[in-house]
Amino acid sequence: MRFIHTADWHLGRLFHGVHLTDDQRYALLQLVDLVRDAKPDAVLVAGDIYDRAIPPPEAVELLDEILCKIVLEAKVPVVLIAGNHDSPHRLNFASRLFRDNRLYVTGQMPAVCKPVTFSDAWGDVRIYPVPYAEPATVREALGDGSELCVCHDTAMREVCARIRAAHDDGGRSILVGHAFVMGGAECESERPLSVGGAGTVAAGHFAGFDYVALGHLHAPQTIWNGEKREASNEKREGSSTSTAVESDRGASPVSHSRTTHVRYSGSLLKYSFDEADQSKGVYVVEMDGDGRCAVETIRLTPKRDVRRVSGTMADLLTEGGDGKSRDDYVEVTILDDGPVIDPVGRLRQVYPNVMQIKRPERAGGPVAADRIDVRGKTAVELFSSFFKHVRGDELSADQEVALRGVVDELARKEREADGGKTTRAVEQVGA
């Protein structure tokens, strides 16, 4: 069986105030071309289809266009799940009607994760769609016996255990999910699933599945028993397409007689400057009759790259950077020692899409020693620091638990209420 694994499209995304719809369409049309060329048995989309619960109209139109090209024109089935950015109820709309055209959408956590079954020369392959769900949602969906699903880890453990119990014939199986597996590498552009690390799940819960197609983490990566493992990079002979090929033969299994691939395909595009050095793409996976997988990474070429450049203003203005496209989205670090007049206006003569400017802090500067760096701190860390500043005491254990509960509840409510504004505001307090 051959399938394509992709995730984290984030349609409707804003990048420093710029709508990325044209960039996303440019990349997704390459995916459509790949589908027509590779002729897979299915395309798996592992969540975060949209960037927020209430996507803008152009994002909905783009999704409709791409799915029609894949499902109706190329005649390739799509298995698609909701991620933490999506509204499960909205994404689930008309899912029963879509199944007739082999578009399999799972927005809400079902009481029973029924597989989508495909067949090849060796028999059936069952694909189990598991949408993102908070522990409370899992408890509500699963009912009796799920009262111990108190965190993301225990919830995923229970969901996977119930699937394995139903999948008792030893046949080949694939899980499509959206979660933060322990050992994975994070990026700035991901929305935390929970505060305080409570949103992670153990890789061992996926034992028994031949391939686990995950979304949420934006860096493409493989998790083996909780440890990240990168694929080796190769160059396809006679092609400009960069690929990474890896087989599971000889790899370390995840506590099971069968080797389990636990993989993140990564996001469709670079959605933060800390992803500037990453290569974005999709996986093309070939599964044999024993469930062993050979994985090829197909790079997607962005319409505009996301890059970091640095230098003095004189060098940046006269040399125009390093010769790459001037239309790229650029973060510029200015290395001049003294003040710089109108840096944005001047730099945009060379880089029209300057998104961010940085000035390195000099050691021993008048304010550097006294400045508190709040960048990257969580809402809990910021509030704890403020509480100590005002009260002179640390938060008690009970107070911290209560605070984390409030922050998590706000994050949950915003997904169905205001399309992501609340969580982004909380996350950007320290930005």
Legacy VTK file of the C-alpha trace (Angstrom):
# vtk DataFile Version 3.0
C-alpha trace
ASCII
DATASET POLYDATA
POINTS 431 float
0.000 0.000 0.000
1.184 3.507 -0.812
-0.047 6.580 1.042
0.909 10.214 1.563
1.214 11.616 5.087
0.784 15.366 5.570
-0.418 17.598 8.412
-0.597 21.093 9.879
-1.759 23.060 6.873
-3.052 25.909 9.081
-5.165 27.405 6.306
-5.993 31.027 7.076
-2.702 31.612 8.879
-1.385 35.128 9.417
2.383 35.571 9.472
3.310 38.866 11.138
0.034 40.303 9.844
0.364 38.914 6.301
-2.256 36.467 4.957
-0.558 33.294 3.716
-3.411 31.949 1.579
-1.535 32.437 -1.715
1.573 30.782 -0.265
-0.468 27.858 1.031
-2.231 27.383 -2.289
1.149 27.390 -4.071
2.390 24.557 -1.827
-0.862 22.568 -1.876
-0.974 22.569 -5.678
2.419 20.834 -5.542
0.802 18.239 -3.281
-1.970 17.791 -5.843
0.651 17.259 -8.576
2.403 14.702 -6.350
-0.881 12.844 -5.817
-1.430 12.642 -9.571
2.135 11.466 -10.142
2.531 9.007 -7.234
-1.029 7.625 -7.449
-1.258 6.726 -3.733
-4.005 4.590 -2.276
-4.831 7.376 0.209
-3.790 10.781 1.515
-3.670 11.138 5.318
-4.046 14.649 6.780
-3.224 14.590 10.497
-5.009 17.651 11.829
-4.741 21.435 12.090
-6.397 21.830 8.724
-7.290 25.394 9.627
-5.379 27.834 11.786
-8.346 28.708 13.962
-11.762 27.424 14.887
-13.570 29.984 12.721
-11.470 30.159 9.548
-11.740 33.030 7.049
-13.766 32.380 3.865
-10.685 32.205 1.635
-9.282 29.377 3.796
-12.518 27.381 3.441
-12.518 27.976 -0.309
-8.904 26.799 -0.582
-9.632 23.593 1.332
-12.638 22.931 -0.903
-10.510 23.474 -4.019
-7.682 21.165 -2.926
-9.926 18.357 -1.679
-11.945 18.450 -4.892
-8.762 18.162 -6.955
-7.553 15.165 -4.914
-10.791 13.289 -4.235
-12.990 14.108 -7.231
-10.471 14.731 -10.011
-7.536 12.476 -9.052
-9.900 9.871 -7.503
-7.681 9.408 -4.434
-9.337 8.974 -1.004
-8.476 11.365 1.822
-8.537 10.536 5.545
-8.628 13.804 7.481
-8.877 14.546 11.223
-9.285 17.637 13.379
-6.322 19.110 15.232
-6.240 21.406 18.237
-6.594 24.499 16.013
-9.726 23.159 14.305
-13.315 23.286 15.468
-14.268 19.592 15.704
-17.988 20.315 15.223
-17.510 22.514 12.162
-14.994 20.181 10.554
-17.289 17.228 11.204
-20.138 18.838 9.235
-21.453 16.615 6.394
-18.819 13.952 7.115
-21.339 11.135 6.515
-22.177 12.593 3.109
-18.494 12.975 2.213
-17.828 9.274 2.843
-19.754 8.398 -0.332
-17.008 10.184 -2.281
-14.263 8.612 -0.136
-13.475 11.764 1.823
-13.246 10.465 5.393
-13.451 13.331 7.887
-13.324 12.806 11.658
-13.778 16.028 13.588
-15.196 14.843 16.899
-13.835 12.044 19.071
-16.155 9.067 18.441
-17.195 6.530 21.046
-15.581 3.868 18.844
-12.728 4.730 16.463
-13.890 2.706 13.476
-11.259 2.101 10.801
-11.275 3.100 7.166
-10.273 -0.107 5.387
-8.157 -0.279 2.229
-6.961 -3.366 0.391
-3.881 -4.243 -1.624
-2.299 -7.440 -2.951
-1.582 -8.645 0.594
-5.005 -7.973 2.078
-6.581 -5.271 4.221
-4.964 -2.225 5.829
-7.045 -0.511 8.492
-6.593 3.207 9.093
-7.825 4.471 12.472
-8.555 8.237 12.577
-8.079 9.684 16.099
-8.815 13.442 16.182
-7.318 15.740 18.784
-9.310 15.630 21.995
-8.773 16.914 25.490
-9.115 14.439 28.359
-12.608 15.686 29.248
-13.730 15.163 25.649
-12.306 11.639 25.639
-14.095 10.788 28.890
-17.378 12.057 27.484
-16.944 10.134 24.226
-15.765 6.815 25.666
-18.109 6.674 28.649
-17.709 3.886 31.210
-14.153 2.867 32.016
-12.622 6.158 30.905
-12.707 7.937 34.270
-8.916 7.581 34.563
-8.366 9.741 31.458
-7.188 12.695 33.525
-4.507 14.000 31.132
-3.557 13.748 27.472
-1.267 10.797 28.163
-3.868 8.647 29.911
-6.515 9.650 27.363
-4.353 8.552 24.422
-3.416 5.349 26.241
-7.097 4.455 26.680
-8.030 5.310 23.086
-5.178 3.217 21.652
-5.909 0.310 24.015
-9.539 0.186 22.861
-8.512 0.249 19.205
-6.050 -2.600 19.743
-8.694 -4.620 21.571
-11.013 -4.316 18.566
-8.194 -4.918 16.086
-7.507 -8.460 17.224
-6.702 -10.233 13.967
-3.085 -9.053 13.722
-3.656 -7.350 10.379
-1.818 -4.247 9.224
-2.910 -0.996 10.824
-2.251 2.748 10.652
-3.213 5.390 13.209
-3.745 9.017 12.200
-3.538 11.283 15.237
-2.806 14.746 16.545
-0.743 14.853 19.725
2.548 15.929 21.310
4.664 12.805 21.762
7.380 12.917 24.408
10.790 13.495 22.875
9.498 15.571 19.971
11.123 18.865 18.948
8.878 21.922 19.316
8.667 25.122 17.263
7.523 28.625 18.193
4.533 28.458 15.853
2.767 25.605 17.658
-0.036 26.298 20.076
0.559 24.464 23.399
-1.891 21.630 24.022
-1.727 22.262 27.763
0.313 24.233 30.256
3.108 22.770 32.316
3.920 19.848 29.996
0.674 18.005 30.804
-0.160 17.754 27.106
2.498 15.193 26.166
1.851 11.502 25.495
4.212 8.516 25.587
5.279 6.948 22.295
4.761 3.488 23.773
0.985 3.896 23.591
1.237 3.463 19.810
2.789 0.002 20.006
1.163 -2.415 17.599
0.396 0.052 14.816
2.588 -0.367 11.759
2.610 3.371 11.039
1.472 6.343 13.150
0.838 9.489 11.073
0.914 12.416 13.472
0.279 16.125 13.351
0.917 19.003 15.782
4.723 19.367 15.848
5.870 21.489 12.917
9.346 20.006 12.487
9.370 16.809 10.394
10.707 14.062 12.645
10.510 10.454 13.704
9.971 9.313 17.290
11.389 5.946 18.346
10.418 4.932 21.877
10.211 8.573 22.958
13.422 9.710 21.269
13.555 11.865 18.148
15.359 10.364 15.177
16.040 12.271 11.973
15.838 10.699 8.526
18.950 10.609 6.405
19.046 13.104 3.528
19.679 11.978 -0.026
19.453 13.517 -3.479
17.277 11.776 -6.032
19.256 10.940 -9.143
18.374 13.189 -12.042
15.872 15.241 -10.066
15.873 18.622 -8.382
13.593 17.273 -5.681
15.420 16.656 -2.422
14.358 13.464 -0.674
14.954 11.629 2.562
14.547 7.871 2.445
14.340 5.640 5.495
13.161 2.091 6.074
12.133 0.550 9.371
14.274 -2.530 8.823
16.708 -2.822 11.702
15.111 0.019 13.669
14.299 -0.236 17.351
10.692 -1.334 17.946
8.395 0.464 20.357
7.754 -2.264 22.945
6.144 -4.598 20.419
7.035 -7.492 18.163
6.374 -5.208 15.207
8.291 -2.045 14.469
6.166 1.063 14.755
6.848 4.200 12.760
5.768 7.230 14.818
6.243 10.205 12.516
5.441 13.880 12.177
5.335 15.073 8.579
5.715 18.652 9.822
3.804 21.745 8.787
2.977 22.689 5.210
5.075 25.868 5.403
7.481 27.580 7.785
5.275 29.445 10.236
7.950 31.042 12.448
11.502 32.263 12.029
12.867 29.517 14.259
11.806 27.131 11.456
14.010 28.966 8.931
16.493 26.083 8.665
13.844 23.382 8.260
12.767 21.802 4.975
9.028 21.349 4.644
7.332 18.583 2.737
5.239 15.427 2.927
5.963 11.723 3.325
5.271 9.120 0.658
5.090 5.766 2.438
5.242 2.286 0.895
3.940 -0.480 3.181
4.629 -4.103 2.316
2.609 -7.175 3.223
4.315 -7.491 6.619
3.571 -3.894 7.586
7.141 -2.713 7.047
7.378 0.845 5.754
9.797 2.607 3.435
9.395 6.380 3.746
10.378 9.059 1.242
10.290 12.768 2.040
9.175 14.988 -0.827
10.126 18.619 -0.321
7.622 21.358 -1.156
9.008 24.532 -2.681
7.571 27.652 -1.000
6.430 30.629 -3.011
8.349 32.786 -0.539
10.881 31.314 1.851
11.217 32.285 5.530
14.781 33.398 6.231
17.037 35.116 8.686
19.703 37.544 7.462
22.184 39.667 9.370
24.771 42.341 8.708
25.415 46.043 8.899
22.968 48.327 7.167
25.604 49.209 4.564
26.151 45.562 3.671
22.446 44.717 3.646
21.548 47.659 1.418
24.424 47.401 -1.058
24.723 43.607 -1.369
21.059 42.775 -1.025
21.759 39.895 1.333
23.024 36.556 0.059
21.589 36.521 -3.442
18.393 34.621 -2.571
14.936 35.850 -3.468
14.298 39.344 -2.197
10.571 38.539 -1.925
11.165 36.061 0.912
9.770 36.705 4.389
12.807 37.979 6.247
13.936 38.576 9.808
16.862 40.990 9.796
19.457 41.314 12.537
21.193 44.695 12.253
24.789 44.619 13.491
25.490 48.366 13.501
26.735 49.655 16.862
25.067 53.054 16.736
21.499 54.215 16.131
19.910 53.416 12.760
17.417 55.816 11.180
14.277 54.310 9.582
15.626 50.746 9.294
12.336 49.238 8.094
11.753 51.746 5.328
15.320 51.494 4.063
15.513 47.703 4.254
12.250 47.257 2.378
13.927 48.766 -0.654
15.917 45.512 -0.742
13.591 43.114 1.099
9.937 44.104 0.490
8.766 41.498 3.015
10.830 42.415 6.057
8.735 41.017 8.906
10.949 41.570 11.926
14.080 43.499 12.871
16.422 42.596 15.705
19.301 44.433 17.329
21.672 42.257 19.387
22.033 43.456 22.949
25.531 44.515 23.806
27.092 43.163 26.974
27.338 45.777 29.655
24.711 48.053 28.127
22.880 50.460 30.426
19.634 48.459 30.496
20.618 44.946 29.462
21.595 43.869 32.973
18.332 45.087 34.502
15.992 43.881 31.765
13.802 40.854 32.477
13.503 38.607 29.436
9.870 37.481 29.189
10.129 36.047 25.683
9.084 32.427 25.466
7.675 32.283 29.002
4.306 30.636 29.550
1.302 32.384 31.029
1.796 30.413 34.252
5.447 31.480 34.520
4.569 35.126 33.876
1.760 35.141 36.425
3.943 33.337 38.985
6.625 36.002 38.569
4.036 38.771 38.910
2.519 37.109 41.989
5.932 36.898 43.665
6.666 40.534 42.778
3.372 41.735 44.304
3.004 39.363 47.260
6.601 38.487 48.006
5.706 34.743 48.124
5.775 31.873 45.668
2.519 30.357 44.440
1.486 27.408 46.573
1.002 24.020 44.922
-2.786 24.368 45.148
-2.692 27.872 43.699
-0.548 26.721 40.780
-2.907 23.824 40.035
-5.865 26.233 40.092
-4.053 28.665 37.792
-3.190 25.934 35.287
-6.818 24.836 35.288
-8.000 28.366 34.489
-5.503 28.770 31.625
-6.421 25.377 30.144
-10.137 26.159 30.404
-9.644 29.493 28.615
-7.727 27.707 25.846
-10.508 25.154 25.485
-13.307 27.713 25.332
-11.643 29.956 22.775
-11.467 27.176 20.200
-15.252 27.212 19.955
-15.790 30.879 20.739
-13.493 33.437 19.134
-11.388 31.550 16.615
-8.118 31.546 18.519
-7.810 35.128 19.755
-7.765 34.283 23.456
-5.026 31.668 23.291
-2.887 33.746 20.970
-3.217 36.669 23.346
-2.132 34.516 26.265
0.803 33.100 24.289
1.957 36.497 23.052
2.083 38.188 26.451
5.788 37.492 26.656
6.571 37.791 22.957
LINES 1 432
431 0 1 2 3 4 5 6 7 8 9 10 11 12 13 14 15 16 17 18 19 20 21 22 23 24 25 26 27 28 29 30 31 32 33 34 35 36 37 38 39 40 41 42 43 44 45 46 47 48 49 50 51 52 53 54 55 56 57 58 59 60 61 62 63 64 65 66 67 68 69 70 71 72 73 74 75 76 77 78 79 80 81 82 83 84 85 86 87 88 89 90 91 92 93 94 95 96 97 98 99 100 101 102 103 104 105 106 107 108 109 110 111 112 113 114 115 116 117 118 119 120 121 122 123 124 125 126 127 128 129 130 131 132 133 134 135 136 137 138 139 140 141 142 143 144 145 146 147 148 149 150 151 152 153 154 155 156 157 158 159 160 161 162 163 164 165 166 167 168 169 170 171 172 173 174 175 176 177 178 179 180 181 182 183 184 185 186 187 188 189 190 191 192 193 194 195 196 197 198 199 200 201 202 203 204 205 206 207 208 209 210 211 212 213 214 215 216 217 218 219 220 221 222 223 224 225 226 227 228 229 230 231 232 233 234 235 236 237 238 239 240 241 242 243 244 245 246 247 248 249 250 251 252 253 254 255 256 257 258 259 260 261 262 263 264 265 266 267 268 269 270 271 272 273 274 275 276 277 278 279 280 281 282 283 284 285 286 287 288 289 290 291 292 293 294 295 296 297 298 299 300 301 302 303 304 305 306 307 308 309 310 311 312 313 314 315 316 317 318 319 320 321 322 323 324 325 326 327 328 329 330 331 332 333 334 335 336 337 338 339 340 341 342 343 344 345 346 347 348 349 350 351 352 353 354 355 356 357 358 359 360 361 362 363 364 365 366 367 368 369 370 371 372 373 374 375 376 377 378 379 380 381 382 383 384 385 386 387 388 389 390 391 392 393 394 395 396 397 398 399 400 401 402 403 404 405 406 407 408 409 410 411 412 413 414 415 416 417 418 419 420 421 422 423 424 425 426 427 428 429 430
